[in-house]
Every structure is written in structure tokens, then in C-alpha cells.
């Protein structure tokens, strides 16, 4: 039962839908304001940034960056796809 629920990924999908609805409502509220303040535009900016972060996490991208004195090595892997090397 738990494995089946984990395969459906219900919680991440519900969280993503919630973030989309919240961001849509905040942007609609902001566009209806007659004279928005800096604090109000900051709220919209934070909500858009949170949506971007949630979308990136939801897509499941993993990235590894190793920094040494002589070089920077960047390696990307994606869940669910075979390594192409």
C-alpha cells in the first residue's frame, strides 16, 4: 500500500498544484492593486521565486559540482534516465 502511494507521488503533485494556485492568486491580487508598494511587489517576487524553486525540485534534477584549486567539475544526472556516458 505504501509503495503504491509512493509510486503515485500524490504529495509532491498536491504540493505543486498548491504552489501554482497560490502564485496565480498572488499575481492576480497584485495586478488588481491600484498603486502597489515595494513590499507588495517583493511578496510577488518571493512567490515567483518559490514557484521556480519548487518546479526545479519537482522535476528531480540533481547536479553535483566539485571545486578544486585547479579545476571545476560539473556533473548532471537525472532521475529515471540512464547515464549517457
C-alpha distances in whole Angstrom, upper triangle without the diagonal:
4,5,5,6,9,10,11,13,13,15,17,18,19,21,23,23,25,27,28,29,31,33,34,35,37,39,40,41,43,45,46,47,51,52,49,50,49,46,44,44,43,40,39,40,37,35,35,35,32,30,32,30,27,27,28,25,23,24,23,27,28,32,33,37,39,43,46,49,50,47,44,41,38,35,33,29,27,23,22,26,28,30,34,36
4,5,5,6,9,10,11,11,12,15,16,17,19,21,22,23,25,26,27,29,31,32,33,35,37,38,39,41,43,44,46,49,50,47,47,46,43,42,42,40,37,37,37,34,32,33,32,29,28,29,27,24,25,25,22,20,22,21,24,25,28,30,34,36,39,42,46,47,44,41,38,35,32,30,27,24,21,20,24,26,28,32,34
4,5,5,6,9,10,12,13,15,16,18,19,21,22,24,25,27,28,29,31,33,34,35,37,39,40,41,43,45,46,50,51,47,48,46,44,43,42,41,38,37,37,35,32,33,32,29,28,28,27,23,24,24,21,19,20,19,22,23,26,28,32,34,38,40,44,45,42,39,36,33,30,27,24,21,18,17,21,22,25,28,31
4,5,5,6,9,10,13,14,15,16,18,20,20,22,24,25,26,28,30,31,33,34,36,37,39,40,42,43,45,49,50,46,47,46,44,42,42,40,38,37,37,34,32,32,32,29,27,28,27,23,23,24,21,19,20,19,23,24,28,30,34,36,40,43,46,47,44,40,37,35,31,28,25,22,19,17,21,23,26,29,32
4,5,5,6,7,9,11,12,13,15,17,17,19,21,22,23,25,27,28,29,31,33,34,35,37,39,40,42,45,46,43,44,43,40,39,38,37,34,33,34,31,29,29,29,26,24,26,24,21,21,22,19,17,18,18,22,23,27,29,33,35,39,42,45,46,43,40,37,34,31,28,25,22,18,18,22,24,27,30,33
4,5,5,7,9,10,11,13,14,16,17,19,20,22,23,25,26,28,29,31,32,34,35,37,38,40,42,45,46,42,43,42,39,38,37,36,33,32,32,30,27,28,27,24,23,24,22,19,19,20,17,14,16,15,18,20,23,25,29,32,35,38,42,42,39,36,33,30,27,24,21,19,15,15,19,21,24,27,29
4,5,8,11,11,12,14,16,16,18,20,21,22,24,26,27,28,30,31,33,34,36,37,39,40,42,46,46,43,44,43,41,39,38,37,34,33,33,31,28,28,28,25,23,24,22,19,19,19,17,14,15,14,18,19,23,25,29,32,35,38,42,42,39,36,33,30,27,24,20,17,14,13,16,19,22,25,28
4,5,9,9,9,11,13,14,15,17,19,19,21,23,24,25,27,29,30,31,33,35,36,37,39,43,44,41,42,41,39,37,36,35,32,31,31,29,27,26,26,24,22,23,22,18,18,19,17,14,15,15,19,21,24,27,31,34,37,40,44,44,41,37,35,31,28,25,22,19,16,15,18,21,24,27,30
4,6,6,6,9,10,11,13,14,16,17,19,20,22,23,25,26,27,29,31,32,33,35,37,41,41,38,39,38,35,34,33,32,29,28,28,26,23,23,23,20,18,19,18,15,15,16,13,10,12,12,16,18,22,24,28,31,34,37,41,42,38,35,32,29,26,23,20,17,14,14,18,21,23,26,29
4,6,5,6,9,10,11,12,14,15,16,18,20,21,22,24,26,27,28,30,32,33,35,39,39,36,37,36,34,32,32,31,28,27,27,25,22,23,23,20,18,20,19,15,15,17,15,12,14,15,19,21,25,27,31,34,37,40,44,44,41,38,35,32,29,26,24,20,18,18,21,25,27,30,33
4,5,5,6,9,10,10,12,14,15,16,18,20,21,22,24,26,27,28,30,32,33,37,37,34,35,34,31,30,30,28,25,25,25,23,20,21,21,17,16,18,17,13,14,16,13,11,14,14,18,20,23,26,29,32,35,38,42,43,40,36,34,31,29,25,23,20,18,19,22,26,28,30,33
4,5,5,6,9,10,11,12,14,15,16,18,20,21,22,24,26,27,29,30,32,36,36,33,33,32,30,28,28,26,23,23,23,20,18,18,18,15,13,15,13,10,10,12,10,7,10,11,14,17,20,23,26,29,32,35,39,40,36,33,31,27,25,22,20,17,15,16,20,23,25,27,30
4,5,5,6,9,10,11,12,14,15,17,18,20,21,23,24,26,27,29,31,34,35,32,33,32,30,28,27,26,24,22,23,21,18,18,18,15,13,15,14,11,11,13,12,8,11,13,16,19,22,25,28,32,34,38,41,42,39,35,33,29,27,24,22,18,17,17,20,24,26,28,31
4,5,5,6,9,10,11,12,14,15,16,18,20,21,22,24,26,27,29,33,33,31,32,31,29,26,26,25,22,21,22,20,17,18,19,15,13,16,16,12,12,15,14,11,14,16,19,21,25,28,31,34,36,40,43,44,41,37,35,32,30,27,25,22,20,21,24,27,29,32,35
4,5,5,6,9,10,10,12,14,15,16,18,20,21,22,24,26,27,31,31,28,29,28,26,24,24,22,19,19,19,17,14,15,15,12,10,13,12,9,10,13,11,9,13,14,17,20,23,25,28,31,34,37,40,41,38,35,33,30,28,25,24,21,19,21,24,27,29,31,34
4,5,5,6,9,10,11,12,14,15,17,18,20,21,23,25,26,30,30,27,28,27,25,23,22,21,19,17,18,16,13,13,14,11,8,11,11,7,7,11,10,8,11,13,16,18,21,24,27,30,33,36,39,40,37,33,32,28,27,23,22,19,18,20,22,26,27,29,32
4,5,5,6,9,10,11,12,14,15,17,18,20,21,23,25,28,29,27,28,27,25,23,23,22,19,18,19,17,14,14,16,13,10,13,14,10,10,14,14,11,14,16,19,22,25,28,31,34,36,40,43,44,40,37,35,32,30,27,25,22,21,22,25,28,30,32,35
4,5,5,6,9,10,11,12,14,15,16,18,20,21,23,27,27,25,26,25,23,21,21,20,17,16,17,15,12,13,15,12,10,13,14,11,12,15,15,13,16,18,21,23,26,29,31,35,37,40,43,44,41,37,36,33,31,28,27,24,23,25,27,31,33,34,37
4,6,5,6,8,10,10,12,14,15,16,18,20,21,25,25,22,23,22,20,18,18,17,14,13,14,12,9,9,11,8,6,10,10,8,9,13,13,11,14,17,19,21,23,27,28,32,34,37,40,41,38,34,33,30,29,26,25,23,22,24,26,30,31,33,36
4,6,5,6,9,10,11,12,14,15,17,18,20,24,25,22,23,23,21,19,18,18,15,13,14,13,10,10,12,10,7,10,12,10,10,13,14,12,15,17,19,22,25,28,30,33,35,39,42,43,39,36,34,31,30,27,26,23,23,24,26,30,31,33,36
4,6,5,6,9,10,11,12,14,15,17,19,22,24,21,23,23,21,18,18,18,15,13,15,15,11,12,14,13,10,14,15,13,13,17,17,16,18,21,23,26,28,31,33,37,39,42,45,46,43,39,38,34,34,30,30,27,26,28,30,34,35,36,39
4,5,5,6,9,10,11,12,14,16,17,21,21,19,20,20,18,15,15,15,12,10,13,12,8,10,12,10,9,13,14,12,14,17,17,16,19,22,23,26,28,31,33,36,38,41,44,45,42,38,37,34,34,31,30,28,27,29,31,35,36,38,40
4,5,5,6,8,10,10,12,14,16,19,20,17,18,18,16,13,13,13,10,8,10,10,6,7,10,9,7,10,13,12,12,15,17,16,18,21,22,25,26,30,31,34,36,39,42,43,40,36,35,32,32,29,29,27,27,29,30,34,35,36,39
4,6,5,6,9,10,11,12,15,18,19,17,19,19,18,15,14,15,13,10,12,13,9,9,13,12,10,13,16,14,14,18,19,18,20,23,24,27,29,32,34,37,39,42,45,46,42,39,38,35,34,31,31,28,29,30,32,35,36,37,40
4,6,5,6,9,10,11,13,16,18,15,18,18,17,13,14,15,12,10,13,14,10,11,15,14,13,16,18,17,17,21,22,21,23,26,27,30,32,35,36,40,41,45,47,48,45,41,41,37,37,34,34,32,32,33,35,39,40,41,44
4,5,5,6,9,10,11,15,15,13,14,15,13,10,10,11,8,6,10,10,8,9,13,12,12,15,17,16,17,20,21,21,23,26,27,29,31,34,35,38,39,43,45,46,43,40,39,36,36,33,34,32,32,34,35,39,40,41,43
4,5,5,6,9,10,14,14,12,14,14,14,10,10,12,10,6,9,11,9,9,12,13,12,14,17,17,17,20,22,21,23,26,27,29,31,34,35,38,39,43,45,45,42,39,39,36,36,33,33,31,32,34,35,39,39,40,43
4,5,5,6,9,12,14,12,15,17,16,12,12,15,13,10,13,15,12,13,16,17,15,18,20,20,20,23,25,24,26,29,30,33,34,37,38,42,43,46,48,49,46,43,42,39,39,36,36,34,34,36,37,41,42,43,46
4,6,5,7,10,12,10,13,15,14,10,11,13,11,9,13,14,12,14,17,17,16,19,21,21,22,25,26,26,28,31,32,34,35,38,39,43,43,47,49,50,47,44,44,41,41,38,38,36,36,38,40,43,44,45,48
4,5,5,9,9,7,10,11,11,7,8,11,9,7,11,13,11,12,15,16,16,18,21,21,22,24,26,26,28,30,31,33,34,37,38,41,42,45,47,48,45,42,42,39,39,37,38,36,36,38,40,43,44,45,47
4,6,8,10,9,12,14,14,11,10,13,13,10,13,16,14,14,18,19,18,20,23,23,23,26,28,27,29,32,32,35,36,39,39,43,43,47,49,49,47,43,43,40,41,38,39,37,38,39,41,44,45,45,48
4,6,9,9,13,15,15,12,12,16,14,13,16,18,17,17,21,21,21,23,26,26,26,29,30,30,32,35,35,38,39,42,43,46,47,50,52,53,50,47,47,44,44,41,42,40,40,42,43,47,48,48,51
4,6,6,9,12,13,9,10,14,13,12,15,17,17,18,21,22,21,24,26,26,27,30,31,31,33,36,36,39,40,42,43,46,46,50,51,52,50,47,47,44,45,42,43,41,42,44,45,49,49,50,52
4,6,10,13,14,12,13,16,16,15,18,20,20,21,24,25,25,27,29,30,30,33,35,35,36,39,40,42,43,45,45,48,49,52,53,54,52,49,49,46,47,45,46,44,45,47,48,52,52,53,55
4,7,10,12,10,11,14,15,14,16,19,19,20,22,24,25,26,28,29,30,32,34,35,36,39,39,41,41,44,44,47,46,50,51,52,50,47,48,45,46,44,45,44,45,47,48,51,52,52,54
4,7,8,6,7,10,11,11,13,15,16,17,19,20,21,23,25,26,27,29,31,31,33,35,36,38,38,40,40,43,43,46,48,49,46,43,44,42,43,41,42,40,41,44,45,48,48,49,51
4,5,5,6,9,10,11,12,14,16,17,19,20,22,23,25,26,27,29,31,32,33,36,36,37,37,39,39,42,41,45,46,47,45,42,43,41,42,40,42,41,42,44,45,48,48,49,51
4,5,5,6,9,10,10,12,14,15,16,18,20,21,22,24,26,27,28,30,32,33,33,35,34,36,36,38,38,41,42,44,42,39,40,38,39,37,39,38,40,42,43,46,46,47,48
4,5,5,6,9,10,10,12,14,15,16,18,20,21,22,24,26,27,28,30,32,32,33,33,35,35,38,37,41,42,44,42,39,40,37,38,37,38,37,38,41,42,45,45,46,48
4,5,5,7,9,10,11,13,14,15,17,19,20,21,23,25,26,27,29,31,31,33,33,36,36,39,39,42,43,45,43,40,40,38,38,37,38,36,37,40,41,44,44,45,47
4,5,5,6,9,10,11,12,14,15,17,18,20,21,23,24,26,27,29,29,31,31,34,33,36,36,40,41,42,40,37,38,35,36,34,35,34,35,38,39,42,42,43,45
4,5,5,6,9,10,10,12,14,15,16,18,20,21,22,24,26,27,27,29,29,31,31,33,33,37,38,40,37,34,35,33,34,32,33,33,34,36,38,41,40,41,43
4,5,5,6,9,10,11,12,14,15,16,18,20,21,22,24,26,27,28,29,31,31,34,34,38,40,41,39,36,36,33,34,32,33,32,32,35,37,40,40,41,43
4,5,5,6,9,10,11,12,14,15,16,18,20,21,23,25,25,27,28,30,31,34,34,38,40,41,38,35,35,32,33,31,32,30,31,33,35,38,38,39,41
4,5,5,6,9,10,11,12,14,15,17,18,20,21,23,23,25,25,27,28,31,31,34,36,37,35,31,32,29,30,28,29,28,29,32,33,36,36,37,39
4,5,5,6,9,10,10,12,14,15,16,18,20,21,22,23,24,26,26,29,30,33,35,37,34,31,31,28,29,27,28,27,28,30,32,35,35,36,38
4,5,5,6,9,10,10,12,14,15,16,18,20,21,23,24,27,27,31,31,35,37,39,36,32,32,29,29,27,28,26,26,29,31,34,34,35,38
4,5,5,6,9,10,11,12,14,15,17,19,19,21,22,25,26,29,30,34,36,37,34,30,30,27,27,25,26,24,25,27,29,32,32,33,35
4,5,5,6,9,10,11,12,14,15,17,17,19,19,22,22,26,27,30,32,33,31,27,27,24,24,22,23,22,23,26,27,30,30,31,33
4,5,5,6,8,10,11,12,14,16,16,18,19,22,23,26,27,31,33,35,32,28,28,25,25,22,23,21,22,25,26,29,30,31,33
4,5,5,6,9,10,10,12,14,15,18,19,22,24,27,29,33,35,36,33,29,28,25,25,22,22,20,21,23,25,28,28,30,32
4,6,5,6,9,10,11,13,13,15,16,20,21,24,26,30,32,33,30,26,25,22,22,19,19,18,19,21,23,26,26,27,29
4,5,5,6,8,10,11,11,13,14,17,18,22,24,27,30,31,28,24,23,20,20,17,18,16,17,20,22,25,25,26,28
4,5,5,6,9,10,11,14,16,19,21,24,26,30,33,34,31,27,26,22,21,18,18,16,16,19,21,24,24,26,29
4,5,5,6,9,10,13,15,19,21,24,26,30,33,34,30,26,25,21,20,17,17,14,15,17,18,22,23,24,27
4,5,5,7,7,10,11,15,17,21,23,26,29,30,27,23,21,18,17,14,14,12,13,15,17,20,20,21,24
4,5,5,7,9,11,14,17,20,23,27,30,30,27,23,22,18,17,14,13,11,11,14,16,19,20,22,24
4,5,8,11,14,17,20,24,26,30,33,34,30,27,25,21,19,16,14,12,11,13,15,19,20,22,25
4,6,9,12,16,19,22,25,29,32,32,28,25,23,19,17,13,12,9,9,11,12,16,17,19,21
4,6,10,13,16,20,23,26,30,30,27,23,20,17,15,11,9,7,6,9,11,14,15,17,20
4,7,10,13,17,20,23,26,27,23,19,17,13,11,8,7,5,7,10,11,13,13,15,17
4,7,10,13,17,20,24,24,20,17,14,11,9,6,6,6,8,11,12,13,13,15,16
4,7,10,13,17,20,20,17,13,11,7,6,5,6,8,11,14,14,15,13,15,16
4,7,10,13,17,17,14,11,8,6,5,6,8,11,13,17,16,16,14,16,16
4,7,10,13,14,11,7,6,4,6,9,11,14,17,20,19,20,17,18,17
4,7,10,11,8,6,5,6,8,12,14,17,20,23,22,22,19,20,18
4,7,8,6,5,6,9,12,15,18,21,23,27,26,25,22,23,21
4,6,5,6,8,11,14,18,20,24,26,29,28,27,24,25,23
4,6,8,11,14,17,21,24,27,30,33,32,31,27,28,26
4,7,10,14,17,20,23,27,30,33,31,30,26,26,24
4,6,10,13,17,20,23,26,29,27,26,23,23,21
4,7,10,13,17,20,23,26,24,24,20,21,19
4,7,10,13,17,20,23,21,20,17,17,15
4,7,10,14,17,20,18,18,15,15,14
4,7,10,13,16,14,14,11,12,11
4,7,10,13,11,12,9,11,11
4,7,9,8,9,7,9,11
4,6,6,8,8,10,13
4,6,8,10,12,15
4,7,10,12,15
4,7,9,12
4,6,9
4,6
4
